Amino acid sequence: MGGEKGQSVIAVNGTAVNGTGMLSPGTATALLPPLRRFVSPALARGSGQTSGWGPAGEQAPDQRYLDQALHQAALYVHWPYCERRCTYCNFNKYISTSVNHNAMRDGLVRETETLLGYSQVKEITSVFIGGGTPSLARPSTIASILETVARVTHVPHNMEVSMEANPTSAAASRLAEFKAAGVTRLSLGVQALCDRDLRILGRDHTAREALWSLEEASRLFPGHTSVDLIFGRPGQNVASWEDELEQLIALCDHHVSLYQLTLERGTALYKQVQEKALSVPEQETMAWMYQAARSILGKAGFLQYEVSNFAKNGAVCMHNLGYWRGRQYLGVGPGAHGRFVPLGEGETQREARIQTLEPNDWLREVRRFGHGTRKRVQQSELDILEELLVMGLRMNEGLTHQFWLQRSPGFDLQEALGDAAEVKQYLEDELLVLDDRGLRCSWEGLALLDTLLPTLLHQLQLSYQKSVNRSLPLTCFVPPAPGPTPTSHT
């Protein structure tokens, strides 16, 4: 899940989320209303997860939360190679016809070992293999990484291991091998069910291949197959988008991710639109597409648990929920991001880490140092609270009071945000809800969070400064350091 910019950059699946909340996911798309959301109570019960650490309404001890937060982490693994660059993509990926698979395997394994040692986590809760095109990696590489995780730390018996894949015939023929290697959940980059649009996007599969790959994936990963679709494509309209969605949900398994096409400077598609060789729909039309998708998927039994993610029967992506809940994650591979407390290095403050971007440079650094970390930034209490706000409001249930107070005792949501005139107006306009449960977006507000977040972040900064001036006992994540621990190295 990118790069650092601004004061509050969050990484999701190794990709950066900027201070306004805009996310660019690993499938090289960006969403219309830039939000990420929480799982609903019903969905949480169905997946065996809860939105807190104890029974509803119970305030868990801060130390219990801190201990669990420090001793658990998710793992993101970045495979940087693709067979071609899509016309809309400006992500950290590389086209190579001569990938040294053995070297990449050894580098990813070694960096995984190193970062596990630096973090001193006792349990990896989930793994996400993104890219690039991870389905171009050898299944044995994935197996080696997972074996390393299992050897160094505790792995739950039902740990989710997600992998992104392109729906080509070649990739689909290898899905059984990836399952045997340990992958439990597949995310297919379908992107479109129209051959013309796939050509415009620079994709290397056809609509027929996409449907065949989806069928094969659903057979091998029943209930754990997700598809990605892009809307706002050149020449697309609301009617054609609705038809495409209806076709997809008649075949797809239990999870759909929808992203609005974003024109990024430096990409081939950006140039084509600038030169008026192609045109994309107006913003109002794309807003209608988004709302139409929410309606169609809702009627088909999908719950929108996050702004761009829809699930049936509890088939949420647990790895991504960890990001949105502000939990630790390690980023392994070229350009990967991480957020964790490096206890193994004697540190007690959470850090944002970015690995070296270029694969060959990254490999050299891993061989020399055991890791390819290029940038380390200690996160202040305010940095962490800003991330919690941005990510929390992307979730279905938003931020509960319990969730917030576990991370910032003595500085509640009402004090942080509720007294500002602008926020009160958002509440009056029913774009936000602040009640006994916590703070969240309304259904209407969810589509407008991009415009709400700058005000909310500014108010949080002002309130935080006032609380510091009054010397409130704020604590985010970091208990006193434990005794000496051995060292081994997002």
Buried (B, 14 or more C-beta within 10 A) or exposed (E): BBBBEEEBBBBBBBBBBBBBBBBBBBBBBBBBBBBBBBBBEEBBEBBEBEBBBEEEEEEBEBEEBBEBBBBBBBBBBBBBBBBEBBBBBBBBBBEBEEBEEEBBBBBBBBBBBBBBBBBBBBBBBBBBBBBBBBBBBBBEBBBBBBBBBEEBBBBEEEBBBBBBBBBBEBBBEBBEBBBEBBBBBBBBBBBBBBBEBBEBBBBBBBBEBBBBBBBBBBEBBEBBBBBBBBBBBBEBEBEBBBEBBEEBBEEBBBBBBBBBBBBBEEBBBBBBBEEEEBEBBEEEBBBBBBBBBBEBBEEBEBBBBBBBBBBBBBBBBBBBBBBBBBBBBBBBBBBBBBBBBBBBBEBBBBBBBBBBBBBEEBBBBBEEEBBBBBBEEEBBBBBBBBBBBBBBBBBBBBBBBBBBBBBBBEBBBEBBBBEBEBBBEBBEEEBBBBEEBBBBBBEEBBBBBBBBBEBBBEBBBEBBEEBEEEEBEBBBBBBEEEEEBEBBBB
